[in-house]
Amino acid sequence: MYPIDLSGKKGVILGVANDRSIAWSVARALAQAGARLALTYQNDRLKERVDRLAATLGGALVLPCDATDDAQIAALFQQVGQSFGDISFLVHSIAYANREDLAGDFFQTSREGFKLALEISAYSLLPLVKHALPLMTGGGSVVTMTFQASQRVYPGYNVMGTAKAALEQEVRQLAGELGARNIRVNAVSPGPLETLAARGIHGFMDLKRVHAERSPMRRNITPEEVAATALFLCSDMSSGITGAIIPVDAGYHIMGV
Ligand SMILES: NC(=O)c1ccc[n+]([C@@H]2O[C@H](COP(=O)([O-])OP(=O)(O)OC[C@H]3O[C@@H](n4cnc5c(N)ncnc54)[C@H](O)[C@@H]3O)[C@@H](O)[C@H]2O)c1
């Protein structure tokens, strides 16, 4: 049980694909804290699984949203508005790049592959925030997921590192723009977790082992630790924090040699 109460709060979480998804850990934590949730699924192939998971939370809405489709984004928030009235948080936990753009030479990245990765992993935050804003009448919290490959060279990340760098700057720009409306925008930067998305990263298990060996805490993090930080950011406990990139990585990011 988490020591934060979100009773009466409502919000949207994008990025549940299965029970290993970071978004799912976040959903469980927020639901346990008393929040009402709308979960989205990317396509029909994932609907049944997300429906099944959502049923275990008791009463979560489940709605479609392919983040490359503006009409689906608009429809999502229209339906959320009809059901919830207002919302106080938006969790963006989605990313995608073609497998061939996550290995080999970065300079070989195709124009289409670059556009696709940046569109889904970075741009998507903007239209989602745009449509969430009218529902955040009492202020709100936007949380996204990034990775340290935004700042450092991780050979298996290639174009995704560039996408995360863009995403992190979006967090700062949105935080600057929306602070006056009492809407906060932050990112969590988790260490490696074995999820569907991580499977596409060449050498991921080696990367995970190195993180555990070199991090000050000498271990990898858990999905629950990421969820707890997202919960904190969605709650009033973090009311003074915006524009932050918060590493949940057992301290790996501070290490030199
Ligand atoms: N797993 C890790 O080690 C790790 C570390 C740091 C950051 N992250 C980030 O966490 C976030 C969640 O990833 P995850 O590891 O939970 O993997 P995941 O595969 O479970 O989640 C990725 C999600 O993105 C969704 N998605 C992809 N394209 C989409 C689209 N067009 N429209 C809507 N949704 C789409 C997928 O359906 C899926 O639910 C990503 O931003 C990822 O980069 C992951």
The ligand as an SDF file (V2000), in Angstrom:
LIG
                    3D

 44 48  0  0  0  0  0  0  0  0999 V2000
   11.6300   -0.5810  -19.9260 N   0  0  0  0  0  0  0  0  0  0  0  0
   12.6340    0.2450  -19.6720 C   0  0  0  0  0  0  0  0  0  0  0  0
   13.7460   -0.1960  -19.3690 O   0  0  0  0  0  0  0  0  0  0  0  0
   12.4260    1.7200  -19.7570 C   0  0  0  0  0  0  0  0  0  0  0  0
   13.3860    2.5700  -19.1600 C   0  0  0  0  0  0  0  0  0  0  0  0
   13.2080    3.9380  -19.2470 C   0  0  0  0  0  0  0  0  0  0  0  0
   12.1030    4.4610  -19.8980 C   0  0  0  0  0  0  0  0  0  0  0  0
   11.1880    3.6100  -20.4640 N   0  0  0  0  0  0  0  0  0  0  0  0
   10.0330    4.2020  -21.1530 C   0  0  0  0  0  0  0  0  0  0  0  0
    8.8450    3.8090  -20.5090 O   0  0  0  0  0  0  0  0  0  0  0  0
    7.7770    3.9600  -21.4360 C   0  0  0  0  0  0  0  0  0  0  0  0
    6.9350    2.6930  -21.4120 C   0  0  0  0  0  0  0  0  0  0  0  0
    7.6570    1.6000  -21.9550 O   0  0  0  0  0  0  0  0  0  0  0  0
    7.6560    0.1630  -21.2950 P   0  0  0  0  0  0  0  0  0  0  0  0
    9.0650   -0.1660  -21.0090 O   0  0  0  0  0  0  0  0  0  0  0  0
    6.6420    0.0900  -20.2510 O   0  0  0  0  0  0  0  0  0  0  0  0
    7.2610   -0.7840  -22.5380 O   0  0  0  0  0  0  0  0  0  0  0  0
    5.8390   -1.2510  -23.0820 P   0  0  0  0  0  0  0  0  0  0  0  0
    6.1460   -1.9010  -24.3970 O   0  0  0  0  0  0  0  0  0  0  0  0
    5.1150   -2.0500  -22.0930 O   0  0  0  0  0  0  0  0  0  0  0  0
    5.0710    0.1210  -23.3010 O   0  0  0  0  0  0  0  0  0  0  0  0
    5.1980    0.8820  -24.4650 C   0  0  0  0  0  0  0  0  0  0  0  0
    3.7980    1.3140  -24.8230 C   0  0  0  0  0  0  0  0  0  0  0  0
    3.8070    2.2170  -25.9290 O   0  0  0  0  0  0  0  0  0  0  0  0
    2.6040    1.9900  -26.6090 C   0  0  0  0  0  0  0  0  0  0  0  0
    2.6440    2.5690  -27.9460 N   0  0  0  0  0  0  0  0  0  0  0  0
    3.5560    2.3740  -28.9260 C   0  0  0  0  0  0  0  0  0  0  0  0
    3.1670    3.0350  -30.0330 N   0  0  0  0  0  0  0  0  0  0  0  0
    1.9980    3.6640  -29.7410 C   0  0  0  0  0  0  0  0  0  0  0  0
    1.1020    4.4700  -30.4710 C   0  0  0  0  0  0  0  0  0  0  0  0
    1.2910    4.7750  -31.7560 N   0  0  0  0  0  0  0  0  0  0  0  0
   -0.0100    4.9360  -29.8400 N   0  0  0  0  0  0  0  0  0  0  0  0
   -0.2600    4.6220  -28.5430 C   0  0  0  0  0  0  0  0  0  0  0  0
    0.5490    3.8490  -27.8010 N   0  0  0  0  0  0  0  0  0  0  0  0
    1.6600    3.3670  -28.4100 C   0  0  0  0  0  0  0  0  0  0  0  0
    2.5020    0.4680  -26.6480 C   0  0  0  0  0  0  0  0  0  0  0  0
    1.1880    0.0440  -26.9490 O   0  0  0  0  0  0  0  0  0  0  0  0
    2.8880    0.1380  -25.2240 C   0  0  0  0  0  0  0  0  0  0  0  0
    1.7630    0.0990  -24.3970 O   0  0  0  0  0  0  0  0  0  0  0  0
    8.4080    4.2590  -22.7920 C   0  0  0  0  0  0  0  0  0  0  0  0
    8.4020    5.6600  -23.0050 O   0  0  0  0  0  0  0  0  0  0  0  0
    9.8340    3.7840  -22.5920 C   0  0  0  0  0  0  0  0  0  0  0  0
   10.7610    4.4300  -23.4500 O   0  0  0  0  0  0  0  0  0  0  0  0
   11.3240    2.2560  -20.3990 C   0  0  0  0  0  0  0  0  0  0  0  0
  1  2  1  0
  2  3  2  0
  2  4  1  0
  4  5  1  0
  4 44  2  0
  5  6  2  0
  6  7  1  0
  7  8  2  0
  8  9  1  0
  8 44  1  0
  9 10  1  0
  9 42  1  0
 10 11  1  0
 11 12  1  0
 11 40  1  0
 12 13  1  0
 13 14  1  0
 14 15  2  0
 14 16  1  0
 14 17  1  0
 17 18  1  0
 18 19  2  0
 18 20  1  0
 18 21  1  0
 21 22  1  0
 22 23  1  0
 23 24  1  0
 23 38  1  0
 24 25  1  0
 25 26  1  0
 25 36  1  0
 26 27  1  0
 26 35  1  0
 27 28  2  0
 28 29  1  0
 29 30  1  0
 29 35  2  0
 30 31  1  0
 30 32  2  0
 32 33  1  0
 33 34  2  0
 34 35  1  0
 36 37  1  0
 36 38  1  0
 38 39  1  0
 40 41  1  0
 40 42  1  0
 42 43  1  0
M  CHG  2   8   1  16  -1
M  END
$$$$
